[in-house]
């Protein structure tokens, strides 16, 4: 499973906690965007559950964009450096 995750968290402390949590599942791409590749259904469910316990639904939002294999091959980049660190540690 390949997921692109974007978040908008209103409080610095929660935003930092979300960032650290996502970093253990995927690659930080831009300020509030993570790419999580090769997640199992179980890992994805655990991640969503952990995130849900941290956010305040009336103030924060997290979007999950699943990418099929066909879409993954069509990802294009203009500028920036391709992230080199593909090491992912699951918490």
Secondary structure, DSSP 8 states (H G I E B T S, - for coil): -EEEEEEE-SSHHHHHHHHHHHHTTSEEEETTEEEE-S--HHHHHHHHHHHHHHS-TTT-EEEEEEE-HHHHTT----SS-----------
